[in-house]
Every structure is written in structure tokens, then in C-alpha cells.
Amino acid sequence: MTIREATEADFPVLEELIAAYLDEHWTRPFPPAPLPGSYLREGRVVVAEAEGVVVGMAKGELRQGVGHVSLVYVRPDARGQGGGKELMRDLAAYFREQAVEYVSLNVEVPNDETLAYWRRLGFTDYRRSLLTDLDSLDERLAGGAVPSTGSVHVLTDDQGAVEKAVARFGPRVVRSQATVVSAPENGWIGVYDEAAAAEPDRLRKLASELSNVTGGVVIALGAERGAVVRLIAFERGQMMDEYLSVPEYYGALPPGDAMALRANPTLLSRLTGAQPATIRAVARTADSPAELPPAEELLPELAEAVGIQGAGLDLDEAARRKGAVTVTHAP
């Protein structure tokens, strides 16, 4: 692999490489802006050649006294030959000539493989770029936050036992006029309560109480603030696993705590009988809700992955389902 400075004769193939890079890595919800005509004439632009054919490129420039890696890209069929590292060696030498002390770059997300590569070279987070759509921003600034929703699901076919448990022990953790208990479907019975659905902590307590009373597996599933999805699995009243689609949605967490909010497919498979690969494919996490499907779409996908039907229904929808029973509570 040969590394050399780009010339104007290389510009057509460099433009093709930039387009290929954007096709492979651009994940933002808006199209990339056209590059200025001076893009390939500014800073340091180098190419990687294999047998006389340009297969990769890199561009570096100075930004406010810091060396910035604007782009490093090697065609997929030319990777694994050290071209990317050699391109970076050239940029590092260029930055040293410019007497800079630090080097920065940007990584599109989600792109875990690329992020891991740059971390191995010593790059660390120093800032985050955040994005939201304007309509959502206006809605939140106006105080129009979407309320939380959720339901509890008991792994049993004994509807009568769940009905009795809800009638007797439900009021201990949530005050509501009525709770709907669904007929068994695919081995699960859903429990729907408006008061619990609106408050994630109460939904968690209701699931824990029902698991303790029935001695079985119970899962709480909810879409919180219309933005993130949470799953909590209990067995015999003990919390066994918890998943939150955006682990740091409510604030920064220590790395271990954030990791604990990623679903454990093997454990959930043992509890529910679902396939670990199916759970793993759906129970994705991200730094922002914008990087994942909308919560109202992700919730039923996650429920289906563990064999649950009827997640995301409100009280009236649940009550209209065949075989559902409504448990009324004394004021």
C-alpha cells in the first residue's frame, strides 16, 4: 500500500470515495450538505494506492489550533491491509509539522466498530453533539410531554389466580378505580392499570408485587415519556433483569450502572423461553431516542421478542379484548 499526497487529477476518484463514505456511514435524519469546492484543496489530503489504484483517502486540517481528522476512508475490498493506519500516520506527521498538541475527529453513531478502532488509538470523548427535530423541541418547550404508558405481564395461564392477586394486592401499590386482567395468550396474562401505567415507579412495584404473590415470572413493559422503552423482569418477587433503550436518558450514570440497563438476552431467554438472538436484535440501546425506532414501535417489537402480546394497550383497549376481566377497586 502506497501513501502519497493527492493531486487535482485524483479529485474525481476522491469524490467517489467521499460519496461511498457517506453512503456507508451517514445516519443523520437529514441529507449531507454539498461539500464546498475548496474541500479537497484545503488542509492535507492524502491517498492510499494499491497496484496503482486509489483505494482510500484521508483529510486533515487545523481547527482552532487543534489537528482535526476530517475523513479517513478505505474501500471495503481493500481493508485489512493497513491502509487506514498508514493514512493516519501521514496525517499525524502533518499535524506534528504544524506544531499542534491535540488531534480530534468525529464519529457518526451508531458505529461501534469504528468507535472502538479510534478508542484503541487513544481517542476519548470530549464533547457530544445532540440532535432533535424542531416539532419535538417546540412540543417539549410548550410543556406538551407525552405521558408514560405501560403494562404488566404474568407468565401463567391461570387468569383466575392473577385476577385474585390484582384484587387483593394491587391496591397496596397503586390507587386506581379499575384494573383489567387479560385472558391468557401465548402463556402470558396482561395486567392493565391506568394509574400504574402513567407512573413507571408504580408499574415496577405492581410487577414486583404480582411476581412475589404468584411466585412466578412477571415483566413490566413501558414507554416512558413517549421517548424510551423499559423492560423489567421479576422472578419470585426479585428483579432479575432491566433494560432501558437509552440508559442515560434521565442523566449520566457510572459505566457499570449504564451497562446494567442493557438487556441480558441469555437471562431473559431462561425466564421467557424466547430466543437470545431475537431478544438481542430488538433490545438495542443508544445515546439518544433519535438513534432508535420510536418508542411506540420499539415497545411492541420488544414484547413480541419475549412472546408477549398486547403490550402498549390502554385500559379501554385491553378491556375490549376477548376474555378480559375488569377488577374494580373500592375508593
MARNUMAR-561573 format. One line per 5 residues: number of its first residue (from 0); for each residue x, y, z of C-alpha. Coordinates in Angstrom, 1 decimal. Example, Ala and Ser with C-alpha at 12.3 -4.5 7.8 and 13.67 -1.06 7.14 Angstrom:
BEGIN
0> 12.3/-4.5/7.8 ~ 13.7/-1.1/7.1
This chain:
BEGIN
0> 0.0/0.0/0.0 ~ 1.4/3.4/-1.1 ~ 0.5/6.7/0.6 ~ 1.0/9.9/-1.2 ~ -0.4/13.5/-1.3
5> -3.4/13.9/-3.5 ~ -3.3/15.8/-6.7 ~ -6.0/17.5/-8.7 ~ -6.0/14.6/-11.1 ~ -7.2/12.5/-8.1
10> -10.3/14.6/-7.4 ~ -12.8/12.6/-9.4 ~ -12.0/9.4/-7.6 ~ -11.8/11.2/-4.3 ~ -15.3/12.5/-4.8
15> -16.4/8.9/-5.4 ~ -14.7/7.8/-2.1 ~ -16.4/10.6/-0.2 ~ -19.8/9.6/-1.6 ~ -19.1/5.9/-0.7
20> -18.2/7.0/2.8 ~ -21.4/8.9/3.2 ~ -23.5/6.0/1.8 ~ -21.9/3.7/4.4 ~ -21.8/5.9/7.5
25> -24.2/8.8/7.3 ~ -27.0/8.1/9.7 ~ -28.4/11.6/10.5 ~ -32.1/12.2/9.6 ~ -31.2/14.9/7.1
30> -29.1/14.7/3.9 ~ -25.4/15.8/4.0 ~ -24.7/19.3/2.7 ~ -22.8/19.6/-0.6 ~ -19.1/19.9/0.0
35> -17.6/23.3/-0.8 ~ -15.5/23.4/-3.9 ~ -12.4/24.1/-1.8 ~ -12.8/21.0/0.4 ~ -10.2/18.9/-1.4
40> -7.8/21.9/-1.8 ~ -7.5/22.8/1.9 ~ -5.5/21.1/4.6 ~ -3.7/17.8/4.0 ~ -5.3/15.3/1.6
45> -3.6/12.0/1.0 ~ -4.5/8.8/-0.9 ~ -3.7/5.2/-0.4 ~ -2.8/3.3/-3.6 ~ -2.7/-0.5/-4.2
50> -1.1/-1.5/-7.5 ~ -1.6/2.0/-8.9 ~ -5.3/2.2/-8.0 ~ -6.6/4.7/-5.4 ~ -8.4/2.7/-2.8
55> -8.5/5.1/0.2 ~ -8.1/8.7/1.3 ~ -7.7/10.9/4.4 ~ -8.0/14.6/5.0 ~ -6.7/16.5/8.0
60> -6.8/20.2/8.8 ~ -6.3/22.7/11.6 ~ -9.3/23.9/13.6 ~ -8.7/26.5/16.3 ~ -5.2/25.2/16.9
65> -6.2/21.5/17.0 ~ -5.4/19.0/14.4 ~ -8.7/17.6/13.1 ~ -9.1/14.4/11.1 ~ -12.0/15.3/8.7
70> -12.1/11.9/6.9 ~ -10.4/8.5/6.7 ~ -11.9/6.0/4.3 ~ -10.8/2.8/2.6 ~ -12.9/0.9/0.2
75> -14.3/-2.3/1.8 ~ -12.5/-4.6/-0.6 ~ -9.1/-3.0/0.3 ~ -9.5/-3.1/4.1 ~ -7.4/-5.2/6.4
80> -4.1/-4.3/4.6 ~ -3.1/-1.5/6.9 ~ -4.1/1.3/4.6 ~ -6.2/3.2/7.2 ~ -3.3/3.1/9.7
85> -0.8/4.4/7.1 ~ -3.1/7.2/6.1 ~ -3.3/8.2/9.8 ~ 0.5/8.0/10.1 ~ 0.7/10.6/7.3
90> -1.8/12.9/9.0 ~ -0.1/12.6/12.4 ~ 3.2/13.6/10.8 ~ 1.5/16.6/9.1 ~ 0.0/17.7/12.4
95> 3.4/17.4/14.1 ~ 4.8/19.7/11.5 ~ 2.1/22.2/12.3 ~ 3.2/22.1/16.0 ~ -0.3/21.0/17.3
100> -0.6/19.2/20.6 ~ -4.0/17.5/20.2 ~ -5.9/15.7/17.4 ~ -9.7/15.5/17.2 ~ -12.2/13.7/15.0
105> -16.0/12.9/14.7 ~ -17.7/9.5/14.6 ~ -21.2/9.0/13.3 ~ -23.4/6.9/15.6 ~ -24.3/4.1/15.8
110> -20.9/2.9/14.6 ~ -19.5/0.8/17.4 ~ -16.8/-0.9/15.3 ~ -15.3/2.4/14.1 ~ -15.6/3.9/17.6
115> -13.7/1.0/19.1 ~ -10.9/1.4/16.5 ~ -10.4/5.1/17.4 ~ -10.5/4.4/21.1 ~ -7.7/1.8/20.6
120> -5.7/4.7/19.1 ~ -6.3/6.7/22.3 ~ -9.2/9.0/21.2 ~ -11.7/9.7/24.0 ~ -15.0/11.7/24.3
125> -14.6/15.4/24.9 ~ -18.0/16.6/23.8 ~ -21.3/15.4/22.4 ~ -23.3/16.7/19.5 ~ -27.1/16.4/20.2
130> -30.0/16.5/17.7 ~ -33.7/16.7/17.9 ~ -36.4/17.6/15.4 ~ -37.9/21.1/15.7 ~ -41.5/19.9/16.2
135> -40.5/17.8/19.2 ~ -38.5/20.6/20.7 ~ -41.4/23.0/20.3 ~ -43.7/20.4/22.0 ~ -41.4/19.9/24.9
140> -40.8/23.7/25.4 ~ -44.6/24.1/25.5 ~ -44.9/21.5/28.2 ~ -46.6/19.0/26.0 ~ -44.6/16.0/27.0
145> -46.1/12.6/26.1 ~ -47.3/10.7/29.1 ~ -45.8/7.4/30.1 ~ -47.7/4.2/29.3 ~ -47.1/0.6/30.3
150> -48.5/-2.8/31.3 ~ -47.5/-5.8/33.4 ~ -47.4/-9.4/32.1 ~ -47.6/-12.6/34.2 ~ -46.2/-15.8/32.8
155> -49.2/-18.1/33.5 ~ -52.4/-19.4/32.0 ~ -54.3/-19.1/35.4 ~ -56.4/-15.9/34.8 ~ -58.4/-16.5/38.0
160> -55.2/-16.5/40.1 ~ -54.0/-13.3/38.6 ~ -57.4/-11.7/39.0 ~ -57.5/-12.6/42.7 ~ -53.9/-11.3/43.2
165> -54.8/-8.0/41.5 ~ -57.9/-7.5/43.5 ~ -56.2/-8.2/46.8 ~ -52.7/-6.9/46.4 ~ -52.9/-4.3/43.6
170> -54.3/-1.5/45.9 ~ -51.2/-1.9/48.0 ~ -49.0/-0.3/45.4 ~ -51.4/1.7/43.2 ~ -54.7/3.6/43.7
175> -57.0/3.3/40.8 ~ -60.7/2.7/40.0 ~ -60.1/-0.4/37.9 ~ -57.6/-2.9/36.6 ~ -58.0/-5.1/33.5
180> -56.7/-8.7/33.5 ~ -56.5/-10.2/30.1 ~ -57.2/-13.7/29.0 ~ -54.1/-15.9/28.6 ~ -52.4/-15.5/25.3
185> -49.2/-17.4/24.3 ~ -48.8/-18.3/28.0 ~ -48.9/-14.7/29.3 ~ -51.7/-12.7/31.1 ~ -51.6/-8.9/30.8
190> -52.5/-6.6/33.6 ~ -53.5/-3.0/32.7 ~ -53.9/-0.2/35.1 ~ -54.0/3.5/34.1 ~ -52.5/4.8/37.3
195> -49.6/2.4/37.2 ~ -49.1/2.9/33.5 ~ -48.6/6.7/34.0 ~ -46.0/6.3/36.7 ~ -43.1/4.0/35.9
200> -42.2/3.5/39.6 ~ -45.7/2.3/40.4 ~ -45.7/0.0/37.3 ~ -42.4/-1.5/38.6 ~ -43.9/-2.0/42.1
205> -47.0/-3.6/40.7 ~ -45.0/-6.1/38.7 ~ -42.8/-6.9/41.7 ~ -45.8/-7.4/43.9 ~ -47.5/-9.7/41.5
210> -44.3/-11.7/41.0 ~ -43.9/-12.1/44.8 ~ -47.6/-13.2/45.2 ~ -47.7/-15.6/42.3 ~ -44.1/-16.8/42.8
215> -43.5/-16.7/39.0 ~ -42.0/-14.6/36.2 ~ -43.6/-11.2/35.7 ~ -42.4/-8.5/33.2 ~ -43.2/-4.8/33.3
220> -43.1/-3.1/29.9 ~ -43.5/0.6/29.3 ~ -42.9/3.5/27.0 ~ -41.8/6.4/29.2 ~ -42.5/10.0/28.2
225> -43.1/8.7/24.7 ~ -39.3/8.5/24.3 ~ -37.7/5.4/25.8 ~ -38.7/1.8/26.4 ~ -38.2/0.0/29.7
230> -38.4/-3.7/30.4 ~ -38.1/-5.1/34.0 ~ -38.2/-8.9/34.6 ~ -39.0/-10.3/38.0 ~ -39.0/-13.9/39.3
235> -40.4/-14.7/42.8 ~ -40.5/-11.0/43.6 ~ -36.8/-10.4/42.8 ~ -35.7/-8.2/39.9 ~ -33.7/-10.3/37.5
240> -33.0/-8.0/34.6 ~ -33.7/-4.5/33.5 ~ -33.5/-2.8/30.1 ~ -33.8/0.9/29.2 ~ -33.4/1.8/25.5
245> -31.5/4.9/26.3 ~ -29.6/4.1/29.6 ~ -28.6/7.7/30.3 ~ -31.9/9.3/29.2 ~ -32.6/10.6/32.8
250> -29.0/11.6/33.4 ~ -25.4/10.5/33.3 ~ -24.6/7.2/35.0 ~ -21.4/5.4/36.1 ~ -20.4/3.0/33.3
255> -21.4/-0.1/35.4 ~ -24.9/1.3/36.0 ~ -25.4/2.1/32.3 ~ -24.2/-1.3/31.3 ~ -26.7/-2.9/33.8
260> -29.6/-1.3/31.8 ~ -28.7/-3.3/28.7 ~ -30.9/-6.4/28.4 ~ -29.3/-9.8/29.2 ~ -30.6/-12.0/26.4
265> -29.4/-15.2/28.0 ~ -31.2/-14.5/31.3 ~ -34.4/-13.3/29.5 ~ -34.3/-16.4/27.4 ~ -34.3/-18.6/30.6
270> -37.2/-16.6/32.1 ~ -39.4/-16.4/29.0 ~ -38.3/-19.2/26.6 ~ -37.5/-16.7/23.9 ~ -34.5/-17.0/21.6
275> -31.5/-14.9/22.8 ~ -30.7/-13.8/19.3 ~ -34.2/-12.5/18.8 ~ -34.0/-10.5/22.1 ~ -30.6/-9.2/21.3
280> -31.7/-8.0/17.8 ~ -34.6/-5.9/19.3 ~ -33.3/-4.8/22.7 ~ -30.9/-2.2/21.3 ~ -29.6/0.8/23.3
285> -28.4/4.2/22.2 ~ -27.3/7.6/23.5 ~ -30.5/9.3/22.3 ~ -34.0/8.2/21.4 ~ -33.4/9.7/17.9
290> -31.0/6.8/17.2 ~ -33.7/4.1/17.8 ~ -37.1/3.4/16.4 ~ -39.9/5.5/18.0 ~ -40.9/4.2/21.5
295> -44.4/3.2/20.3 ~ -42.8/1.0/17.6 ~ -40.0/-0.4/19.8 ~ -42.3/-1.4/22.6 ~ -44.4/-4.0/20.7
300> -41.3/-5.3/19.0 ~ -39.6/-5.9/22.3 ~ -42.8/-7.5/23.7 ~ -43.1/-9.8/20.7 ~ -39.4/-10.8/21.1
305> -40.2/-12.3/24.5 ~ -43.6/-13.8/23.4 ~ -45.9/-11.1/24.9 ~ -49.0/-9.9/23.0 ~ -51.0/-6.7/23.9
310> -48.2/-4.5/25.2 ~ -48.9/-0.8/24.8 ~ -52.7/-1.1/25.0 ~ -54.6/1.4/27.1 ~ -57.2/0.4/29.7
315> -60.2/0.6/27.3 ~ -58.4/-1.3/24.5 ~ -57.4/-4.0/27.0 ~ -61.0/-4.3/28.4 ~ -62.4/-4.8/24.9
320> -60.2/-7.9/24.2 ~ -61.9/-11.2/24.2 ~ -62.0/-12.9/27.7 ~ -60.6/-9.8/29.5 ~ -61.8/-9.3/33.1
325> -62.2/-5.9/34.8 ~ -61.3/-5.8/38.5 ~ -62.9/-2.8/40.2 ~ -61.3/-1.3/43.4 ~ -63.0/0.3/46.3
330> -62.5/4.0/46.6
